Amino acid sequence: MECPYEVITTTKELGSTLRSGEEFFLCHDGTILCRKCVLENYKLIISSIKNRRNDGWRVIGLPGPREEWTESHCAHCGEEL
């Protein structure tokens, strides 16, 4: 899946994006994770980014404008976005 918005390809970029306060993150499989789940599963996400695994944990960027989202809940915890 392509991410037309801010792209995350390295663990350093993920860290910078987290520090900037972003709340939602787009995964390679098109799902969206909330900030809480990204922080709780940081090690899994880092490993997926480093190894370019398509296991549902690889964050690739930010989801862009909310009106363009096809997801309405976090793919991990189910919390409404």
Backbone as XML, in Angstrom:
<?xml version="1.0"?>
<chain id="A" units="angstrom">
  <residue number="1" name="MET">
    <atom name="N" x="0.847" y="-1.181" z="0.000"/>
    <atom name="CA" x="0.000" y="0.000" z="0.000"/>
    <atom name="C" x="0.888" y="1.238" z="0.000"/>
  </residue>
  <residue number="2" name="GLU">
    <atom name="N" x="0.538" y="2.214" z="-0.790"/>
    <atom name="CA" x="1.279" y="3.470" z="-0.817"/>
    <atom name="C" x="0.696" y="4.431" z="0.197"/>
  </residue>
  <residue number="3" name="CYS">
    <atom name="N" x="1.548" y="5.259" z="0.734"/>
    <atom name="CA" x="1.126" y="6.273" z="1.701"/>
    <atom name="C" x="1.402" y="7.639" z="1.081"/>
  </residue>
  <residue number="4" name="PRO">
    <atom name="N" x="0.358" y="8.350" z="0.651"/>
    <atom name="CA" x="0.582" y="9.626" z="-0.021"/>
    <atom name="C" x="0.926" y="10.771" z="0.935"/>
  </residue>
  <residue number="5" name="TYR">
    <atom name="N" x="0.933" y="10.497" z="2.215"/>
    <atom name="CA" x="1.188" y="11.523" z="3.214"/>
    <atom name="C" x="2.571" y="11.304" z="3.806"/>
  </residue>
  <residue number="6" name="GLU">
    <atom name="N" x="2.803" y="11.709" z="5.020"/>
    <atom name="CA" x="4.131" y="11.548" z="5.611"/>
    <atom name="C" x="4.489" y="10.067" z="5.672"/>
  </residue>
  <residue number="7" name="VAL">
    <atom name="N" x="5.621" y="9.713" z="5.084"/>
    <atom name="CA" x="6.044" y="8.322" z="4.987"/>
    <atom name="C" x="7.060" y="8.010" z="6.082"/>
  </residue>
  <residue number="8" name="ILE">
    <atom name="N" x="6.928" y="6.815" z="6.653"/>
    <atom name="CA" x="7.858" y="6.337" z="7.679"/>
    <atom name="C" x="8.541" y="5.095" z="7.123"/>
  </residue>
  <residue number="9" name="THR">
    <atom name="N" x="9.850" y="5.196" z="6.902"/>
    <atom name="CA" x="10.587" y="4.051" z="6.362"/>
    <atom name="C" x="11.698" y="3.577" z="7.296"/>
  </residue>
  <residue number="10" name="THR">
    <atom name="N" x="11.993" y="4.358" z="8.337"/>
    <atom name="CA" x="13.050" y="3.979" z="9.276"/>
    <atom name="C" x="12.537" y="4.109" z="10.705"/>
  </residue>
  <residue number="11" name="THR">
    <atom name="N" x="13.239" y="3.464" z="11.609"/>
    <atom name="CA" x="12.863" y="3.554" z="13.018"/>
    <atom name="C" x="13.077" y="4.976" z="13.546"/>
  </residue>
  <residue number="12" name="LYS">
    <atom name="N" x="14.057" y="5.657" z="13.008"/>
    <atom name="CA" x="14.310" y="7.044" z="13.404"/>
    <atom name="C" x="13.125" y="7.933" z="13.021"/>
  </residue>
  <residue number="13" name="GLU">
    <atom name="N" x="12.586" y="7.732" z="11.831"/>
    <atom name="CA" x="11.415" y="8.502" z="11.398"/>
    <atom name="C" x="10.204" y="8.207" z="12.274"/>
  </residue>
  <residue number="14" name="LEU">
    <atom name="N" x="10.041" y="6.951" z="12.685"/>
    <atom name="CA" x="8.935" y="6.614" z="13.587"/>
    <atom name="C" x="9.094" y="7.349" z="14.904"/>
  </residue>
  <residue number="15" name="GLY">
    <atom name="N" x="10.298" y="7.349" z="15.456"/>
    <atom name="CA" x="10.557" y="8.047" z="16.714"/>
    <atom name="C" x="10.268" y="9.531" z="16.613"/>
  </residue>
  <residue number="16" name="SER">
    <atom name="N" x="10.697" y="10.141" z="15.529"/>
    <atom name="CA" x="10.439" y="11.573" z="15.322"/>
    <atom name="C" x="8.951" y="11.856" z="15.217"/>
  </residue>
  <residue number="17" name="THR">
    <atom name="N" x="8.244" y="10.995" z="14.527"/>
    <atom name="CA" x="6.803" y="11.171" z="14.351"/>
    <atom name="C" x="6.077" y="11.003" z="15.680"/>
  </residue>
  <residue number="18" name="LEU">
    <atom name="N" x="6.498" y="10.051" z="16.479"/>
    <atom name="CA" x="5.895" y="9.877" z="17.809"/>
    <atom name="C" x="6.151" y="11.105" z="18.678"/>
  </residue>
  <residue number="19" name="ARG">
    <atom name="N" x="7.368" y="11.629" z="18.624"/>
    <atom name="CA" x="7.690" y="12.815" z="19.427"/>
    <atom name="C" x="6.891" y="14.036" z="18.985"/>
  </residue>
  <residue number="20" name="SER">
    <atom name="N" x="6.475" y="14.064" z="17.732"/>
    <atom name="CA" x="5.706" y="15.216" z="17.244"/>
    <atom name="C" x="4.256" y="15.168" z="17.709"/>
  </residue>
  <residue number="21" name="GLY">
    <atom name="N" x="3.859" y="14.063" z="18.334"/>
    <atom name="CA" x="2.525" y="13.977" z="18.918"/>
    <atom name="C" x="1.446" y="13.399" z="18.027"/>
  </residue>
  <residue number="22" name="GLU">
    <atom name="N" x="1.820" y="12.787" z="16.920"/>
    <atom name="CA" x="0.808" y="12.181" z="16.036"/>
    <atom name="C" x="-0.013" y="11.156" z="16.800"/>
  </residue>
  <residue number="23" name="GLU">
    <atom name="N" x="-1.295" y="11.062" z="16.474"/>
    <atom name="CA" x="-2.211" y="10.178" z="17.191"/>
    <atom name="C" x="-2.522" y="8.879" z="16.460"/>
  </residue>
  <residue number="24" name="PHE">
    <atom name="N" x="-2.373" y="8.854" z="15.122"/>
    <atom name="CA" x="-2.761" y="7.694" z="14.336"/>
    <atom name="C" x="-1.688" y="7.368" z="13.308"/>
  </residue>
  <residue number="25" name="PHE">
    <atom name="N" x="-1.519" y="6.064" z="13.045"/>
    <atom name="CA" x="-0.445" y="5.597" z="12.174"/>
    <atom name="C" x="-0.975" y="4.566" z="11.193"/>
  </residue>
  <residue number="26" name="LEU">
    <atom name="N" x="-0.535" y="4.668" z="9.941"/>
    <atom name="CA" x="-0.956" y="3.765" z="8.882"/>
    <atom name="C" x="0.015" y="2.598" z="8.784"/>
  </residue>
  <residue number="27" name="CYS">
    <atom name="N" x="-0.530" y="1.393" z="8.716"/>
    <atom name="CA" x="0.293" y="0.196" z="8.571"/>
    <atom name="C" x="0.329" y="-0.250" z="7.116"/>
  </residue>
  <residue number="28" name="HIS">
    <atom name="N" x="1.300" y="-1.082" z="6.793"/>
    <atom name="CA" x="1.500" y="-1.570" z="5.433"/>
    <atom name="C" x="0.250" y="-2.240" z="4.866"/>
  </residue>
  <residue number="29" name="ASP">
    <atom name="N" x="-0.523" y="-2.896" z="5.722"/>
    <atom name="CA" x="-1.709" y="-3.618" z="5.248"/>
    <atom name="C" x="-2.948" y="-2.730" z="5.119"/>
  </residue>
  <residue number="30" name="GLY">
    <atom name="N" x="-2.774" y="-1.408" z="5.327"/>
    <atom name="CA" x="-3.884" y="-0.476" z="5.168"/>
    <atom name="C" x="-4.680" y="-0.198" z="6.425"/>
  </residue>
  <residue number="31" name="THR">
    <atom name="N" x="-4.347" y="-0.869" z="7.506"/>
    <atom name="CA" x="-5.048" y="-0.629" z="8.757"/>
    <atom name="C" x="-4.427" y="0.563" z="9.483"/>
  </residue>
  <residue number="32" name="ILE">
    <atom name="N" x="-5.136" y="1.049" z="10.488"/>
    <atom name="CA" x="-4.664" y="2.194" z="11.265"/>
    <atom name="C" x="-4.513" y="1.772" z="12.721"/>
  </residue>
  <residue number="33" name="LEU">
    <atom name="N" x="-3.410" y="2.203" z="13.326"/>
    <atom name="CA" x="-3.162" y="1.969" z="14.741"/>
    <atom name="C" x="-3.226" y="3.289" z="15.498"/>
  </residue>
  <residue number="34" name="CYS">
    <atom name="N" x="-3.774" y="3.243" z="16.705"/>
    <atom name="CA" x="-3.782" y="4.434" z="17.557"/>
    <atom name="C" x="-2.413" y="4.583" z="18.216"/>
  </residue>
  <residue number="35" name="ARG">
    <atom name="N" x="-2.141" y="5.764" z="18.716"/>
    <atom name="CA" x="-0.866" y="6.068" z="19.362"/>
    <atom name="C" x="-0.582" y="5.124" z="20.533"/>
  </residue>
  <residue number="36" name="LYS">
    <atom name="N" x="-1.601" y="4.850" z="21.338"/>
    <atom name="CA" x="-1.433" y="3.974" z="22.505"/>
    <atom name="C" x="-0.920" y="2.600" z="22.077"/>
  </residue>
  <residue number="37" name="CYS">
    <atom name="N" x="-1.506" y="2.040" z="21.026"/>
    <atom name="CA" x="-1.080" y="0.717" z="20.561"/>
    <atom name="C" x="0.305" y="0.751" z="19.936"/>
  </residue>
  <residue number="38" name="VAL">
    <atom name="N" x="0.639" y="1.848" z="19.266"/>
    <atom name="CA" x="1.993" y="1.981" z="18.710"/>
    <atom name="C" x="3.011" y="2.000" z="19.851"/>
  </residue>
  <residue number="39" name="LEU">
    <atom name="N" x="2.728" y="2.747" z="20.900"/>
    <atom name="CA" x="3.655" y="2.810" z="22.034"/>
    <atom name="C" x="3.745" y="1.467" z="22.758"/>
  </residue>
  <residue number="40" name="GLU">
    <atom name="N" x="2.610" y="0.802" z="22.947"/>
    <atom name="CA" x="2.598" y="-0.487" z="23.651"/>
    <atom name="C" x="3.279" y="-1.592" z="22.854"/>
  </residue>
  <residue number="41" name="ASN">
    <atom name="N" x="3.283" y="-1.484" z="21.538"/>
    <atom name="CA" x="3.854" y="-2.516" z="20.669"/>
    <atom name="C" x="5.066" y="-2.006" z="19.904"/>
  </residue>
  <residue number="42" name="TYR">
    <atom name="N" x="5.745" y="-1.045" z="20.487"/>
    <atom name="CA" x="6.866" y="-0.368" z="19.838"/>
    <atom name="C" x="7.938" y="-1.345" z="19.355"/>
  </residue>
  <residue number="43" name="LYS">
    <atom name="N" x="8.297" y="-2.326" z="20.171"/>
    <atom name="CA" x="9.358" y="-3.273" z="19.795"/>
    <atom name="C" x="8.953" y="-4.103" z="18.571"/>
  </residue>
  <residue number="44" name="LEU">
    <atom name="N" x="7.695" y="-4.537" z="18.521"/>
    <atom name="CA" x="7.218" y="-5.290" z="17.362"/>
    <atom name="C" x="7.250" y="-4.426" z="16.104"/>
  </residue>
  <residue number="45" name="ILE">
    <atom name="N" x="6.828" y="-3.170" z="16.250"/>
    <atom name="CA" x="6.788" y="-2.254" z="15.113"/>
    <atom name="C" x="8.190" y="-1.945" z="14.613"/>
  </residue>
  <residue number="46" name="ILE">
    <atom name="N" x="9.105" y="-1.684" z="15.532"/>
    <atom name="CA" x="10.504" y="-1.413" z="15.168"/>
    <atom name="C" x="11.093" y="-2.598" z="14.406"/>
  </residue>
  <residue number="47" name="SER">
    <atom name="N" x="10.860" y="-3.798" z="14.905"/>
    <atom name="CA" x="11.373" y="-5.002" z="14.248"/>
    <atom name="C" x="10.789" y="-5.141" z="12.846"/>
  </residue>
  <residue number="48" name="SER">
    <atom name="N" x="9.507" y="-4.872" z="12.701"/>
    <atom name="CA" x="8.866" y="-4.973" z="11.384"/>
    <atom name="C" x="9.402" y="-3.938" z="10.409"/>
  </residue>
  <residue number="49" name="ILE">
    <atom name="N" x="9.655" y="-2.722" z="10.895"/>
    <atom name="CA" x="10.219" y="-1.677" z="10.028"/>
    <atom name="C" x="11.638" y="-2.067" z="9.601"/>
  </residue>
  <residue number="50" name="LYS">
    <atom name="N" x="12.458" y="-2.472" z="10.571"/>
    <atom name="CA" x="13.856" y="-2.830" z="10.259"/>
    <atom name="C" x="13.945" y="-3.977" z="9.257"/>
  </residue>
  <residue number="51" name="ASN">
    <atom name="N" x="13.075" y="-4.975" z="9.428"/>
    <atom name="CA" x="13.130" y="-6.179" z="8.594"/>
    <atom name="C" x="12.141" y="-6.158" z="7.438"/>
  </residue>
  <residue number="52" name="ARG">
    <atom name="N" x="11.431" y="-5.033" z="7.274"/>
    <atom name="CA" x="10.450" y="-4.843" z="6.197"/>
    <atom name="C" x="9.462" y="-6.002" z="6.121"/>
  </residue>
  <residue number="53" name="ARG">
    <atom name="N" x="9.002" y="-6.437" z="7.298"/>
    <atom name="CA" x="8.017" y="-7.519" z="7.364"/>
    <atom name="C" x="6.618" y="-6.970" z="7.139"/>
  </residue>
  <residue number="54" name="ASN">
    <atom name="N" x="5.816" y="-7.724" z="6.464"/>
    <atom name="CA" x="4.419" y="-7.364" z="6.237"/>
    <atom name="C" x="3.540" y="-8.215" z="7.159"/>
  </residue>
  <residue number="55" name="ASP">
    <atom name="N" x="3.745" y="-8.028" z="8.440"/>
    <atom name="CA" x="3.086" y="-8.851" z="9.448"/>
    <atom name="C" x="1.959" y="-8.119" z="10.187"/>
  </residue>
  <residue number="56" name="GLY">
    <atom name="N" x="1.563" y="-6.970" z="9.680"/>
    <atom name="CA" x="0.517" y="-6.191" z="10.332"/>
    <atom name="C" x="1.037" y="-5.154" z="11.309"/>
  </residue>
  <residue number="57" name="TRP">
    <atom name="N" x="2.315" y="-5.193" z="11.618"/>
    <atom name="CA" x="2.898" y="-4.244" z="12.567"/>
    <atom name="C" x="3.749" y="-3.178" z="11.894"/>
  </residue>
  <residue number="58" name="ARG">
    <atom name="N" x="4.048" y="-3.326" z="10.622"/>
    <atom name="CA" x="4.948" y="-2.352" z="9.978"/>
    <atom name="C" x="4.208" y="-1.052" z="9.681"/>
  </residue>
  <residue number="59" name="VAL">
    <atom name="N" x="4.561" y="-0.029" z="10.437"/>
    <atom name="CA" x="4.009" y="1.305" z="10.225"/>
    <atom name="C" x="4.735" y="1.922" z="9.039"/>
  </residue>
  <residue number="60" name="ILE">
    <atom name="N" x="3.956" y="2.479" z="8.095"/>
    <atom name="CA" x="4.569" y="3.063" z="6.895"/>
    <atom name="C" x="4.350" y="4.564" z="6.780"/>
  </residue>
  <residue number="61" name="GLY">
    <atom name="N" x="3.489" y="5.118" z="7.625"/>
    <atom name="CA" x="3.242" y="6.553" z="7.534"/>
    <atom name="C" x="2.038" y="6.989" z="8.340"/>
  </residue>
  <residue number="62" name="LEU">
    <atom name="N" x="1.568" y="8.162" z="7.992"/>
    <atom name="CA" x="0.389" y="8.732" z="8.637"/>
    <atom name="C" x="-0.801" y="8.573" z="7.707"/>
  </residue>
  <residue number="63" name="PRO">
    <atom name="N" x="-1.982" y="8.388" z="8.251"/>
    <atom name="CA" x="-3.132" y="8.081" z="7.407"/>
    <atom name="C" x="-3.719" y="9.234" z="6.614"/>
  </residue>
  <residue number="64" name="GLY">
    <atom name="N" x="-3.288" y="10.454" z="6.841"/>
    <atom name="CA" x="-3.815" y="11.583" z="6.073"/>
    <atom name="C" x="-5.147" y="12.073" z="6.615"/>
  </residue>
  <residue number="65" name="PRO">
    <atom name="N" x="-5.877" y="12.856" z="5.834"/>
    <atom name="CA" x="-7.134" y="13.442" z="6.296"/>
    <atom name="C" x="-8.159" y="12.376" z="6.688"/>
  </residue>
  <residue number="66" name="ARG">
    <atom name="N" x="-8.792" y="12.589" z="7.812"/>
    <atom name="CA" x="-9.743" y="11.617" z="8.360"/>
    <atom name="C" x="-10.853" y="11.244" z="7.371"/>
  </residue>
  <residue number="67" name="GLU">
    <atom name="N" x="-11.306" y="12.201" z="6.575"/>
    <atom name="CA" x="-12.398" y="11.915" z="5.649"/>
    <atom name="C" x="-12.000" y="10.904" z="4.566"/>
  </residue>
  <residue number="68" name="GLU">
    <atom name="N" x="-10.710" y="10.645" z="4.415"/>
    <atom name="CA" x="-10.248" y="9.673" z="3.426"/>
    <atom name="C" x="-10.042" y="8.276" z="4.021"/>
  </residue>
  <residue number="69" name="TRP">
    <atom name="N" x="-10.198" y="8.140" z="5.337"/>
    <atom name="CA" x="-9.956" y="6.856" z="5.992"/>
    <atom name="C" x="-11.059" y="5.867" z="5.656"/>
  </residue>
  <residue number="70" name="THR">
    <atom name="N" x="-10.688" y="4.614" z="5.467"/>
    <atom name="CA" x="-11.674" y="3.556" z="5.309"/>
    <atom name="C" x="-11.868" y="2.813" z="6.629"/>
  </residue>
  <residue number="71" name="GLU">
    <atom name="N" x="-10.960" y="3.023" z="7.562"/>
    <atom name="CA" x="-11.033" y="2.393" z="8.880"/>
    <atom name="C" x="-11.615" y="3.377" z="9.888"/>
  </residue>
  <residue number="72" name="SER">
    <atom name="N" x="-12.393" y="2.880" z="10.839"/>
    <atom name="CA" x="-12.939" y="3.756" z="11.875"/>
    <atom name="C" x="-12.533" y="3.326" z="13.271"/>
  </residue>
  <residue number="73" name="HIS">
    <atom name="N" x="-11.779" y="2.210" z="13.358"/>
    <atom name="CA" x="-11.323" y="1.693" z="14.641"/>
    <atom name="C" x="-9.851" y="1.281" z="14.544"/>
  </residue>
  <residue number="74" name="CYS">
    <atom name="N" x="-9.146" y="1.359" z="15.671"/>
    <atom name="CA" x="-7.759" y="0.887" z="15.724"/>
    <atom name="C" x="-7.750" y="-0.616" z="15.430"/>
  </residue>
  <residue number="75" name="ALA">
    <atom name="N" x="-6.852" y="-1.028" z="14.573"/>
    <atom name="CA" x="-6.767" y="-2.430" z="14.174"/>
    <atom name="C" x="-6.341" y="-3.354" z="15.314"/>
  </residue>
  <residue number="76" name="HIS">
    <atom name="N" x="-5.725" y="-2.813" z="16.353"/>
    <atom name="CA" x="-5.257" y="-3.659" z="17.448"/>
    <atom name="C" x="-6.221" y="-3.668" z="18.637"/>
  </residue>
  <residue number="77" name="CYS">
    <atom name="N" x="-6.571" y="-2.507" z="19.146"/>
    <atom name="CA" x="-7.404" y="-2.455" z="20.359"/>
    <atom name="C" x="-8.890" y="-2.267" z="20.074"/>
  </residue>
  <residue number="78" name="GLY">
    <atom name="N" x="-9.224" y="-1.858" z="18.838"/>
    <atom name="CA" x="-10.616" y="-1.678" z="18.471"/>
    <atom name="C" x="-11.217" y="-0.340" z="18.894"/>
  </residue>
  <residue number="79" name="GLU">
    <atom name="N" x="-10.395" y="0.511" z="19.508"/>
    <atom name="CA" x="-10.897" y="1.820" z="19.948"/>
    <atom name="C" x="-11.298" y="2.660" z="18.739"/>
  </residue>
  <residue number="80" name="GLU">
    <atom name="N" x="-12.417" y="3.384" z="18.876"/>
    <atom name="CA" x="-12.872" y="4.243" z="17.790"/>
    <atom name="C" x="-11.855" y="5.351" z="17.565"/>
  </residue>
  <residue number="81" name="LEU">
    <atom name="N" x="-11.565" y="5.608" z="16.301"/>
    <atom name="CA" x="-10.533" y="6.603" z="15.961"/>
    <atom name="C" x="-11.098" y="7.996" z="15.869"/>
  </residue>
</chain>
